[in-house]
């Protein structure tokens, strides 16, 4: 039975991990826990666990320093780092230290257990090789017992060992700028749906095949892009659950191609949500513009530039919104609005034409009368007399 030790400073998370897995039934012994790195290190040296699960941010000694010291003291101890921080330097340093997995919080008990099973199979395989080379019957007996428990994880072991053979990638020569979240965020802000697959293809080509052979590095890429997309869609006002979640158990890290397909789906879903938002934003701008016109139609200074400044878009952009969504220009809409109010004043008040002109935004009564006749088919006086355009 493999011994597991947990280092996590957040009590609720530590309790959750400890209590949400049936350790004994799955072939593990939960041998200890600690709330900070220094205490964890002294206990790990004493208990010598097979697997250490540690948070990356803890008081007194962080998870990376703890992992480094544990690897120096107990090189055979496998380490899983838990982190809520999607920083490349953490993943990069984890690879250097020899960490087995770099997982993001929160993580479910089932997901963590699945990762543990892959590591358990690796430990068993290593012990088998040691037993075979030394001829030690005791090691063989232990391995056979573990093999009976973990035969269902043979495929997981194969994929995991294949990925570990590629962990000797040259991290210093990687172009980290190609992994910058700003590249992804820049595309999310302005890229089109038609460009998604080409952008993803170029992105992975620039990373290079050597880097993508690393399971841990593929995991980082997925994690980094997922958080960028999730933050972006939340910024649009959507729930991050509207994009495909980062679930290691779904097989998205099995190969570079699976990773590429997942990233493509992520970007497409984000662009689709952005386009939905774009349509909604046009409606919001248009509603605000119409409301402003209704309140300020009597202002003779009202213009496209003034209105554009109010709704915070360019005049050209606002003109396009009016044309596309109302089928008429801004000036046509404003004129119609003023004429409707003018007709109401002509029929319901005794105001003179000049007064009505001022009331609806025209300083020049002659120009008002000209526009009224042009748009209504009769003069203001004829309209007051009840004549229709045809009669006039």
N, C-alpha and C positions, 0 to 999 in steps of 0.2 A: 504494500500500500504506500503510495507516494505522499510525502509530507508537504503541506502547503502553508506558507506564512503570508500574512496580509499586513502591509503598512499603509495606512490611510488616516489622515488627520481629521477628516469629516466623520463624526460619529455616526450620523444617519447612514451614510454610504457604507461605512465599515460594517455596521450591523446588517444592512441589507445584503451585502455580499456574503457575509458569514451565514446568515439565516436562510437565504433563498436558494441555497444549493444543498442537496443531500450528499454531503461529502463522502461518507462511508459507503453509501450505496453505489457511488460512482468510482470507487477505488482510491479514495484520497483520505488522508488524515489532516484535518485542520489543526495544525500544531501550535499556532500562536498568532498574536496580533499586536500592533503598536500604533500609537497616534502621532509619533514623530520619528524622523530618520535616525537620530542618535540612539534612542531606545530600541528601535527596530534592529539596528546593526549589532548591538550587543546580544540581543536575543537570537538573531539569525546565526551568529557565530556559535552560540551555545546549542541551539536546536538543530542546526544543519539541515534545513528543509531542502527538498528536491526542487521546489518551485517557489519563487518569491513573487508576489503580486504587490506592486508599489505605486502609489500616486506620485506624480512628478513634482508637485508643489506641496512641501511639508515644512514645518518649522524646524530650526536647528540644523537639519541636513536634508537637502532635497532628494528626489527620487533618483536623479542621475548620479549624484555623489554616492548615495547608498548603493546603487547598482555597481558603480566602479569599484567600491571597496569590497562588496560581496564577491565580485568576480576575481578580485585579487586573493581573497581569503578562501573562497569556495568556488573554484572555476567551473565545477560541474553543476552548480545550481543554475537552473533556468529562470529567467526573469521576464515578467510581463509588466510593462509600464502602462498605467492608466493616466490619461490626461484630458483636460478640457481645453487645452491650448493647441491650436493648429499651426505651430511654428516649425519651420523646416529645420532649424538648428537643433531642436529637441530630437526629431526623428534622425537627423544626421549623426548626432552624438550617440544616440541609442544604438545605431548600427556599429559604430566604432567600438562601443563597450562590449557588444555581443548580446544585446537584449533580444529575446526570442520574439516578442510581440510588442507593438506600440498601439494601444487601443484607446478610443475616445470614450469619455463619460458623457451621459450615463450609459451603462451597458447592462443588459438583462442577464439574469442568472443563466439562462439557456445559451446565450451568445458567449458568455465567458466560459461556460463548461465546454462548449465546442472547441474554443481555442485551447483550453487545457488538454483536451483529448489529443489534439495534434502534437502538443509538447510531450505528453505522456508516451505516445507512440515513439517519439524520437528518443526519449530517455531509455525506453525498453530496447529499442534497436541498438543503441550505443552499448548498453549492458550486454546484449547478446554478442556483439562483436568482441567486447573485452573478454567475455567468457570463452568464446571460440579461440581467441588468440592465446589465452593463458591456460586453456584446458581445465578451467575451474568448474567442477561439477556443481558447486553451490550456486554460482552465477547462472548456470544453465537452468537449474531448477527454478530459480527466481524468475528468470525470463519466461520460462514455459508457463508459469502461473499467470504472469501478467499478460502473456499472449492470449490465454483463454479469455481474459476479461476484455481485451481490446482488439480482437480480430476484425470487428466491424469497422475499425478505423484504419484499415490497411491502405485504402485509397488516399485518405487524408495524409497519412504518413508519407506516401510516395510523393505527393504534390509538395508537401512541406520540405522534404529533404531535397527535392529538385530545386526548390527556390533557395534553400540555404546554400547550395553549391554555387550560387551566383552572387552571394553577399560580399564577395571580394571586389566589388566595383570600385573604381577610382572616384571617391567622393569629391576630392579636391578639384578634379578636372570638370566636374559637372557645371554647366552654365545655370546657376541658380536663378538668374534673371528670367530664364524661360519658365520658371515655376512660379513667378510672382503672381499674387492674386490680382494685381492691377491689370495684367493682361486679360484675365478672365472677366474681371469687372468691366474693363473697357469694352469688351465685345458685348457683354450683357446690356450695356447702356445704349449701344448704337448698332450692333450687328443685326443682320437679317436672318430669317429662318433658312433661306437658301444657302447661306454661307456657313452654317453650323458644321457640316461634315468636313469641309475644307479646312476650317479653323482647327478642328480637333486633329485632323490628319497632320497639319503643319506643326501643331503643338507637340504631338508625340514624336514626329520625325526629328524635331529639334532636341528633344530629350535624349534620343538615341536608344538603340536596342539594348545596349549594355545595362543601362540604368533600369530599364523595364523588366529585366530578368530577375530583379530583386523583388521578392514578395513584399518585404517591408517598405521598399520605395514605392511600389504600386499602391500599397495601402496609404502611404502619405499623400500621393497624388490624388487619390479618390477622396480622402478626408479633406484635403485642402480645397479642392474644387467644390465639394459638397457644401462646406461651410460658406464659401463665397456665394454660391447660388442661393442657399437658404437665407443668408443675410440680405441678398438682393431682393428676393421675392417678399420677404418681410417688410423691406423698405417700400415696396409697392403697395403694402396693405394687405397682403395675403398671408395665410398661415403657411409655415414652412413645410407642413405635412402635405401640401399640394404638389410637392415635387417628390420624386422617388427617394426614400430614406437611405441612409448609409447603413446597410446591413451586411456585415461580412459573411453571414451564413447563407446569403443568396448566391454566392459563387462569383461575385463581381470582381474578386481578386485572383481568381484561378489562373488567369493568363493576361498578357498584355492586351489581347484582342477583347476579352471580357471587360477589362478596365476601360478600353476605348469605347465600347458599346454603351457602357454605363454613363460615361462622361457625355457622350453624344445625346443620350436620352435626357440627362440633366439639363444641358444647355437648351435643347429644343423646348422642354417644358417651361423653362424660365422665359425664353423669348416669346412663347405663346401667351404667357401670363402678362408679360410687358405689353404686348400688342393689345390685349384686352384692356389694360389700364390706359393705354394711349387713347383708345376710343372713348373711355369714360372721362378722361381729362378734357377732351375736346368738348364734351357735353357740359362739364363743369364750367369751362371758360365761356361757352356760349350762354349758359344760364346766367352767369354773373354779368356778362355784357348786356344781355337783354334786360335784366333787372336794373342795371345802371341807366340804360336808355329810358326806361319807363319812369325813372325818378328824376332824370335830368334833361328830358327832351326840350324843356322850355329854355335851357341855357343856350344862347346863341353861339357860345364858344365851343360847344360840344363837337368833337371831331374824331376821326379814326385814330389819330395819334394820341389824343387824350384818353380815349377809351382803351386803347392798347396798353397804355401806361398803367391804367387802373387794374386791368386783368393780368398784367405782368407778362405779356407776350409782345412780339414785334408787330408793327402795323401790317406788314405783308402777311405774316402768319394769321393774324386776326381776320384780314380780308379773305384769306383762303378758307378759313373756318366758316365764315358767313356764306361764301359761295357754295361750298361743298355740302354744308348741313342745312342751309335754309333756301338754297337755290336763288339767292339774290345778293346784291352787294350791300355793304354797310349803309351807304348813302340812301339806297332805295328803301332799306328797312327803316332808317331814321325818318325819311320823308313820309312814308306811309303812317308811321306812328304819330307824327305831328299832324298829318291831315285828319286822322281819326279823332284826335283831341280837338282839332279846329272845328270839325263838323258838329261835335257835341256842343261846343261853345256857341256856334252859330245858331243851332236849333234851341238851345236851352237858356240862353242869356240874351240880353239886349246890347251886348258890347259891340262897338264899331269894329270894322275890319282891321284898322290899325292896331287897336287894342288886342284883338284876337291874334294878330300876327306876332306881337310881342309875347303874348302868353304861350305861344307854341315855339318860340325860338327864332323868330325872324324880325330883324330891326326894320327892314324895308317892306312896307305894306304892299308896294307895287310888285315886288318880287314874290311875296306871299300869294297875292292874287293870281299872278302868272302861274305859279306852281300848282295852286289849287285848281285852276281851270285845266291845266295840263293833265293832272292826275285824276280829277273827278269829272271832267267833261262839262263843267259849268262854273260860273263865277260864284264867289261867296254870297253875293246878293241873290242870285238866281236860286242857290241852294236854300237860302233862308225863306224864299218865297215858295218853297216846296217843289220847285221844278226838278225833274230828273235830267240826267245828261242827255237823254234822247229829246226831251222837250226843249231843252236849251239849244 
